[in-house]
């Protein structure tokens, strides 16, 4: 999967001009179930994430090749894309032939059960129900549950926590907020792109969500009609263990073992700061280690000093020159908690 997505991002999306990118979003609107707002707002990374969810076999590479063939200016890329696809397929075949004892700890052996194509294409809501039944009350998930693509719902959830609405696009004055919600057996991270829904997202309140999208590990809500109140008689018991799991800050040493592209939430102590042109580097630390956090754009206006505690929401785990770091993205949220604490010196 990563080979195909790399081709989609670096060989197709990266050098494509804005006009061609808008054309591709328009042509794929129905296949990706894009609302008008999503079609306008989504950047190349979000479209690539959505294609990875929608087309689990090849991250949508075949679909993009087909679209490129229909656009005169992009026809020249088709041959090279087919060549890259063939290389990725060969690598996939070679990897599947590696003896189990030589595989990395994250690579399943051929004797282990794998998701089938049909299973991957099922609506995630159906699989989520199975997961809930399997989990039971005794098995508390440590990671947020994920759903893929359009979900009709409704899904009844309790709001656990929510950020304040913030402007993520100053040019077009677009606002959103983040929330964490849960059923009795699992929890989800949510992006809400209509600030008018803030009054629905109150900690402890039970709501029903419908007509939403699962994208990149988040549930995305774009319309006020997607959230409705639930009868006041409705009860939902969320265990304290599940609540703690949903709001837990990961240990920094554990971040190094997560895959690139993971989105991280948590509260961390700032131990050092380095301001540069258009970006700020923070070093965060705990009793297990330290890590860099790179902040761009609007978030550089937030005043934060060493000793403060930072609440980070939707920061992307990545690496640069073999250095692991957290990087702010378009929908990142950052809040300073002005409590000076002991630094963890490394």
N, C-alpha and C positions, 0 to 999 in steps of 0.2 A: 504494500500500500504506500509506504513512504517513498519508494522509487517513483511510482506514478504521480504522486502529489508533487514531488520535487519537479517533475517535468511540467506539470500544469502551472506551477508557480513561477519557476525560473526560465522555462523555455517558451511559455505562452503568455502568461499574465505580465511578467516583469517589464518587458520592453514594448508592450502594446500601448498605443496612444489612447487618450481618453475617449475619443470618438469611437474607435473600434471596441473599446471595453463597454461603452454604453450600448453599442449595437449588439454585442454578445449577450448582455444582460436582457435586452429586449427579446432576442431570439430564444433565449432559454427561460423566459418568464414562466411559461406554463409547466415546463418540465421540472423547474425548481420550486414551483408554487410561490413565486414572488408576489407579494402585494406591491401596490404602487409605491408605497413608502420604502419598502425594502429595496425595490429596484432603483430608487433614487439614492438611498443612503449607503447601501452596501459597497465596501471597498473590495479590492482584489483578494485580500486574505479571507474576508468573510464569504465571498463567492466560492473560493477554493475550499473552505471548510464545508460549505453547504453541499458542494459537488461531491466531496469525500463522503458525506453522510448519505447523499442520494444515490450515488453510484459506487458501492463498496468494492466492486471488483477492480476498478481501474481509476478511481477518483475522478471519473468523468472525462478521461483523456480521449476515448473514442468519440464521445459527443462533441468535444472541442475540435477534434480533427474534422468531423463532419461539418461543423459550423464554419471553420476556416476555409473549407472547400467552397462554401457558398459566398464567401466574401472575396472579391477580386484581388484586393491588396494583400490578403493573407494566404492566398493559394500557394505562394512560394514556400511557406513554412510547412506545408503538409508532408512533403517528402521527408524532411529532417525529423518531424515529429513521429512519423511512422518508424523511422530508424531508431529513435530514442525509445519508442515503445518496445521494439523488438529486443533492444539491449536490456530493458527492465525485465522483460519476460524471461530472457536467458538467465539473468541474475536470480530471478524468482525460482527458476528450475534448479539452478545450481544450489541454492540455499536449501531447497527441499531434499536434496540428495546428501547433505552433510550428515554424517553419523550423529546420533543423538548425543554421544558422549563429548562431541566437539562443539556442540551448540552453546551459545551464551545462555545465561540463566533466564533471559526474557524470551527465548525462542522455543516454542513448543515442539516436541518431537512428533513424528508422523503418527505415532501410536496414540497421541493425545487427541481427544475430540476437538474438532475445529468447527467454527460457525459455517453453515452452508450458505450458498448464495440466497436461497429462498428465505432463510432465517434472517439474513441481513436486510432483506428487502421488506420484511414485515413491519407494519407500524410499530414503533417502539412502545406505544402505549400498551399494546398487547403483551409484549415481552416484559414490560415493567410490572404488569400484574403478576406474571409468573414469578418474577424476582421477589415480589412482595410476599407471595405465598411461601416461597422457598426460604426467605429470610427468617420469618417468624419473629417473635418478640425477643428471642434470646440472642440473635445475631445482629448486632448494631453495625451498620456500614460506616466505614471511616472516610469514604469519599462520596461526593455528591453523585446521585444517579443521573444518567444521561438519556435523552431521547433524541430521535433523529427525524428531521423533516417535519412536515405538517401534522399536527395532532388535533383531532376534532374535539376530544374531551366529552363531557366536562370531567375535570379532576378536582376533587375536594382536598384542600390543603389548609394547614394552619401557618400563618405568617410568624416567623421566628425573629427576624430582624430586617431592618430596611435602612438604606442611606437616605440622605436628603437629595432632592432633585438637583441636578447640576447640568450646566451647559457643556456639551461635548463638541459642538460645532458653532463657533462664534460667527462665522460668515453667514450661515443660514439660520442661526439662532435655534438650534435643535437641542432639546433637553431630554434627560432620561434619569432613572434611578435604578439601583440594584436592590435585590431582596433575596432572602433565604426563606424557603417554605418547606414544609414537611408533611408527609402522611404519618401514620403510626409506625411505619416500618422503614422509611427512607426519606432523604432530604434532597432538595434541588436548589440550584442557583438560578436566579431569574433576572433578566434585563427587561425593564419596563420603559417603553419609549413614548409614553403619554403621561406627562407629569400630573394631569388631571386625575389620575388613578391613585395618587398618593393617599387620599383619604380612605381608600379601600384597604391599603396595606398598613395595617396597624398591628403591632406585635400582639400575638395571642388571639387574633381574629381568624375565624374560619371563612374561607372564600372558595368559590368554584372558578376555575380557569378553563377556557375553551378556545378553539381556533387560534392556537399558538404554534410556535415553531421551535423545534429542537435544533440548535446550531452551536457547534463548537463546545459542547458541554454545558450550555445555558439553555433555559427556556426563554424564548423571546415573545413579549406581548406588545402588540402594536396598536391595538384598538381598545377603546373604553368598553365596547360590547363584549370583550373577551373575559371580563371579570364581573362576577355577580355575587351578591350576598347569599349566604346560606341561612336557613332557619335558625333562629336563636336557640331552638331546642336541640339543634344538632351538637353533638359532643365528639371531641376527638382527644384521645389521651396520648400525649407525646412524652415518652419517658425522659427523665433527666439525662440519661446516658446518651440518647439520640440528640438531645438539645446540645449537650457538651460537644459531641462529635461534629455537629453542624457548625458550631462557632469556634472550634479549636484552631489555634495557631500552630502550624506545623513546625517542628524543630528544624533548624537550618541544616543540620547534617542530613536530614531526611530529604531535603529539597534536591540534593546532589544525586539522589538515586531515582528521581522522577524523570519521565521522558520530556524531551524538549517540546515546547508548545503547551505544556500544562499551565493552566491559569491558577494563580495562587491568591488566596485571601488570608489575612492575618494581621496581628499587631506586633510590631517589632521595635526594639530600642535602636535609635540612631547613635552610632559610635564615632562617625566621621563624615565630613561633608566636603565636596569639592565642586565649586561652581565653575562652569565653562560657558562658552557662547552657546546660547539656545538650549542648554541642557545642564542638569545637575546630577552629580554622582553622590549617592549616599552609601555608606557602609552600615549595614544593620548587623546586630549580633545577639546571640543568646549564649547559654552555657555550653552549647555544642559546637559553635563555630561562628563564622561571619560570611556575609555575601554582599556583593554590590547590587545597588538598585539604581537604574538609569531612568531619569524623569525628563520628559520633553514637553514642549508647547505650554498649554494652559496650566499644567501642574507645576511649572517652574515659578509661578507667581505665589505659590503657597509658602509661607515662611516656616521653616523648620530648622532647628539647630541641634547639634549633638547633645544627647541627654533627653531629648524629646522622644515620645513614642509615636510611631506612625501606624495608622490603620490603612492597610493596602487592600484594595478590592480590584479583582480582574487585572492582575499584573502577570505578564507572560514570562515563563521560564525559558531562557535561551542561553546561548554561549557566544563569546567573541574571543577569538584567539585562544581557545581552550580554557577560557575563564567563564565559569557559570555565573549568571546574573539574572535579576528580575528587571524587566523592561516595561515601561508604561506603554499602553496602546490607546487607540481612539476612545474606548469606553472605560478606561481606567478611572478609579476614584481613589482619592487620597485625603486623609484627615489627620491633623496633628493633634495629639493628646499631650498637652503641656505639663507633663509630669517628668521631672528629672529623676533618672534612676542611675544606678551603678552601671558603668560601662563594662563590657566584656572585652578585655584586651587580648589580642591575639599576637 
